[in-house]
Amino acid sequence: MDLKRFTKDLKEGLEVEHAMKKLKGRLQDINDQKQGLTIERERIFKPIVDEVRQVKETIDENQNKVIQKLAENQNALSTDLSFLNELDSFESPPESPLLLEAPPKPKTKIPDPEIGFNQADIHIIKIIAFPTLKYVDHKMLEGDVNLDRLQTDVYDKAKRMNHVKAGLSKDEVKNKNKIESLDGEVTVLKKYLERINLPAKGEKNLVTQKCKGIRKYKQKKRNAHKVGSKGQYGGLSINLSRLLNEVVVEVSNPSTVGSVYERQGDKGIIDLLTKKFDPKKQYSLTAKQIFNDLNKLAQIPMHRSSGKSKLLKGGTIFSSWEDLEKRLIILTGTIDADNTHDMAGIRSAKFLKRYEYESYDLDTSLTTPANNAAQKKTGYKFTVDSTTDATTVIDWYNAYFEMDFKLTKMDNTTYGAADAAAIINGGLSMIKDIKVDFDSARILHLPDANHAINIKNLTEYTREYTRDMGPILFNYPDTDTGAVIQKYTTLALDGNAQNIAPTDNTNYNEGFTARKILLAAGAENKIRIPLNGFGFFKSLEKQIAPNGKAIFNIMLEDDANVLFRANAAVEGRFIVTKFVLWIPKMELINEGKKALVANYIRPHTWSYLRESVFTSLPLRTRSGTFKLTNTISKPRHVFIWVLNATKLSDQEQNMFVFNTFNLTNARTFTKAQLRLTNGGFYPKQQLDPTTHLNRAYCYLAEYMKSVNDCLSGPTMDIKQFQNLYGILYFDLSYQDPGLLPATTGLEFHFALNNAPNADYHIYALVLNEEDITVDVVKEKAIIRSNKA
């Protein structure tokens, strides 16, 4: 994204908006002046008019006296001059009092948040792409800045600079200038960090160049809700050994030398006490309750800017009435787009002129295959280039593929009503491989994409969502292993009048039948494939990817793996007749642009769950070890399932119905355990899926409950889990704190109840945490992936 162009457009828009507001204000002032002119004139001039009238009356009265006196004197002028003495007693008219001038207005004292920063310092702050101190000060006064997040970003940037400096050799002359430059930039960032801790509210707040002042809030550090290295937590002491090894919160009071609290915890309370608050993490009720109990016992005040304040049932401490007022404004919705990366705010109509979908066609058009030939499966590419767009941004979270497709026989004739032929479940079953690049950063590369999304749909969709949204996704899950489309058994009648109730066909496949009916007679079906089924695009629900060049490369699946037919239905093919990418574009008003620049288009990092599918070679062993990968960073969830080799590349087989509990000649697992090369086995107690079927199902059910509404039903029940969708789930989110961020290898250790007589494949879907970074380089915002 070209930030220079974007901010220029924003600046011009703000200038026009400011000029319009100023003009409206001026016109209103003129109207107000006209309306109040009569009243104002009367108020100002009434004393003067009254005074002039009084003087005039006095002059007229005295003039009459003088005229009368002159007339009398004229008659006596020849005989007596004594009248002249009488004129000495004549009183002159009173003088009009002078109007008092208004005292001069005192000069306004303007606070300067950049005291102590020279032009070079300010230039360095701009180059590093942090907001200026004046801008931060202005946003503080408006209550529209997340101070904690800004401090974290500044700290992280300084930490990265120190890391770069540490990697430079001081013995080389060429590194001398670079080291000095990094030292200077880190020094400026430290000053910047200290200054933003002292909001500029006037001259008295900016006390010295070093920003050493007294604030009303005297908590020594923001991380007061993290346990100390020796177990201190406020006025209490926590037994760190039991906390980290046994996950037991044991609290004692040093003053009484006795235990005051003890309770079994979980990983969530360890994170709350030892780590920074993660707004994306779903902390358990137990962790929240223990955290509340500890804070009540320790009597530690909670600062309003701490993320952990959201977990407390008590009140939050505010340093002043101004802080409280700003917080109330936020809570009542005056500030609509807060600084928590919540895209729901910026998607609202208050920040947008338009929110409209725009379609993108394939770079190369689709081709219709000839008779007895399959459609081309490779070379499908979409390009979306928004690099120079300075007025809109893309909401990638709600983007989707639209695909029209149909089913025909190889000779291009269509299947009839009696033909048992359809595709396997889900629209994405037709996509084998997908690669997505954002500005040359590979943010998605998923071979066997259809397998990955099938597992995610089975474990993340609820029964209600599948029922309501299934038609537009072409998602009709199989209810049996075969392709039986007859719902009831055939009645045997003897020719006489008989009243016999039909019985259900136990092998009836409801999902396959629904798909078959929709595809009969060559009917075209329009389906939607949402991009947020993939982890990266799902993470954009609360993020915005900077405008840039996005390239999608897609490979379609082979017909032999997509079609599923029976009852002597002949070989067929699927044909895609339309393939379009729809992306919503948001045209922002000036307020929306300001929120975008302040909250999203700046250096920051977030994480998401990346999908990877691993497949074993053909196996025919009774027991062994399947090495998924030697190196993978931060694995969190692993799903294992099995397919017989005959399920692949055969139109009379359905690769989305698994053989986990029915391998080859009726073999089942008696041992299933996942090993982390740096962290032991999961689960610790070996799992026997055959004997302990309920245990295996409950593991998966716990995951399904954690990712959807607990009040809704899962897609599969335990019978379907055993017969159709045998997925062994391994939860790796609970690990030793030191291993959670580590890179490790993964191995699946297994054993069967007896030797198999045919080949099978073990599949694994791994969801691991990957970091995505938005960086600003030379006034351009770009996205970076830690995954090559």
Protein Blocks (a to p, Z undefined) as FASTA:
>chain_A
ZZklmmmmmmmmmmmmmmmmmmmmmmmmmmmmmmmmmmmmmmmmmmmmmmmmmmmmmmmm
mmmmmmmmmmmmmmmmmmocklmmmmmmpccddddddddddddddddddddfkgoiafkl
mmmmmmnopacfklmmmmmmnopacfklmmmmmmmmmmmmmmmmmmpcfkbmklmmmmmm
mmmmmmmmmmmmmmmmmccfbjklmmbfnopacdfblcfbfklmbccfkopahjbccdfk
lmmmnopacdddfklopafbdcdddfklmmmmmmccdfkbccdfklmmmmmmmmmmnopa
cdfklmklmmpmbdcddfbfklmmmmmmmmnomambdceopaklmmpmklcfbdcddddd
dfbdcddddehiacdfehiacdddfklpckbccdfklgccddddddddfkopacdfklcc
dddehjklmpmbdcddeehiafbdcehklmmmmmmmmmmpcfklmmmmmmmnopacdfbf
blcfbfbacdddehiacdddddddfkbcfklmmmmmmmgghiacdddddfklpmklmmmm
mgccdddddddddddddfklmpcceehiacdddddfbdcdddddddddfklmmmmmmmmm
ccddddddddddddddddfbfbdcddfbfbdghifbdcdddddfklgopakbcfkbcckl
oghjhpacfbdcdddfknopadfbdcdfklmmmlmmmmmmmmmmmmmcfkbccfbdfklm
mmmmcccdddfkbccfklmmpccddddddddfbdcfbdcddddddddddddddddeehia
cdddfbZZ
